[in-house]
């Protein structure tokens, strides 16, 4: 049988690919002959994925709660994936599909495109939060949350890793320690990170079990991660660009949009949802007694609003007035929208 030139070309490429790693192409061709064609359900691992929801109660809406948290974790992993592309300068893949490792330099266009992806993911998360806010019966939620004990979305480490990759940890220090911690060692700054002031008991200020469990499991990992990421976080990557590239208006707009998405829009829609479910009512069964209370009696009302936290990844990119008004206005959302889509909100 005559093989077309294009097929021969491909076989030659394959041969050189396997030769470069000391492998014999014939063994791999045998593998191809015996392999079954790939099926969607195997590739996407559908059965595994759909077996991962294990409600603790029979309330039907608990499934929505679990799946939406899992969806969020998947988006967070995509966001982290894009962040890694920026921090390690993007993978270099050869024409024949070989991974040639991380690039030496980060191009400004690549930087902007990856930031835009991050913004799309966060915007999608913010918009889809209606699934939480309006997609469950309040009465069911109030009951099934009683069986979740101290577990809380507060304990998502992915969100904390994202923050540590976006900026220097000094910007994540709790507002009340921020001035005192300026210029201190980064690990000392991490010890005063804002979220250690959340999930504390409202009346006493003691750490809730939610916070203690979270610290036991992840605090050492966060310190390790900080050591690795602080020198190459997104802000450092921005600063390493040429002066001209740093002035690129699209890049600045994309960075500002990240700041708004992560530190205002998502926290706001999440806070509104918490208020929707945890608002007080008059009844007095045990589920109702927990109303108004966060997990383990946490200080969520004082802690969650973005205007109180004033987390800002890139204060250098905002005016004093914008910083003063942080989290107060919907204008930022409009701004972020036009950056993400590249067109005005009215479209
Ligand atoms: C009905 C839905 C939800 C309610 C009522 C709610 C409520 C709360 C409350 C009260 C807190 C403060 C700590 C605590 O008391 O547990 C909190 C923190 C948090 N939750 Fe949720 N949450 C909901 C959905 C979600 C979802 C879907 C996620 C996604 C993973 C999430 C992620 C977080 C994070 C990251 C924090 C910490 C925020 C910060 O440190 O600023 N939550 N949530």
Boltz pocket constraint, residues with backbone or C-beta under 6 A from the ligand:
constraints:
  - pocket:
      binder: B
      contacts: [[A, 65], [A, 68], [A, 69], [A, 72], [A, 73], [A, 132], [A, 133], [A, 151], [A, 152], [A, 153], [A, 154], [A, 155], [A, 156], [A, 159], [A, 195], [A, 198], [A, 199], [A, 210], [A, 267], [A, 270], [A, 273], [A, 274], [A, 275], [A, 277], [A, 278], [A, 293], [A, 294], [A, 295], [A, 296], [A, 298], [A, 299], [A, 300], [A, 303], [A, 304]]
      max_distance: 6.0
